[in-house]
Every structure is written in C-alpha cells, then in structure tokens.
Amino acid sequence: METIYLETSVPSAYFDIRNEDPKRKAITRKFWTKILPSFKVYTSVLVIRELGQVEESLAPKFLELISGIEQLPITKEAEELAGKYVIGGHNPQK
C-alpha cells in the first residue's frame, strides 16, 4: 500500500469556509472518501497543533476528521529539513 502525508491544508479544505469556490471543498471531500482510503495515511503532531488553533467552531471538526490518522513525531531530521526549505524560500518561516 502506498503512503501519503497530509499537511494542514488538506483537512482545512474539507471544511473550507474562506474560499468561495465550492469546487475546492467538493474535490477535497471526494478525495477524502474515494481516494484516501487506498493509502496508508500519516500526518504529524505539528498538523494536529495547527488545526487545534484555528477558529473555535472549526477546530473540533478538524481534529475529529483526522482522529484516525497516524501521527508522526517531529524529529531532529524533520526540523533540519524544514529549516532547509525555509532557507531555500520554499516555505514561509512561520
């Protein structure tokens, strides 16, 4: 079975209230129900933390949505790689 890592934007798009394009939410929900089950899915404690800090009414929905997904720890290697992405300009420092 192939693996996939979900970062914050994927579960966020599932309940998207900021984007006016209804296709984004529909595509994400289809991905979640039709495609994602064929993968071994991972997320990280950082994603859990980020989703827990969103708008009060949405945080419980996000956390419930990803509750069955295995959480990867933040390792030293991951922190070093993230630093390289930030230095390279691929991701914002925040």
GIUR-V813979 format. One record per helix or strand. SS is the DSSP state (H for helix, E for strand). FROM is the first residue (numbers start at 1). TO is the last residue. If there is no record, write none. Layout:
# GIUR-V813979
ss:SS from:FROM to:TO
ss:SS from:FROM to:TO
This chain:
# GIUR-V813979
ss:E from:3 to:5
ss:H from:8 to:14
ss:H from:22 to:38
ss:E from:40 to:44
ss:H from:45 to:52
ss:H from:56 to:65
ss:E from:70 to:72
ss:H from:76 to:87
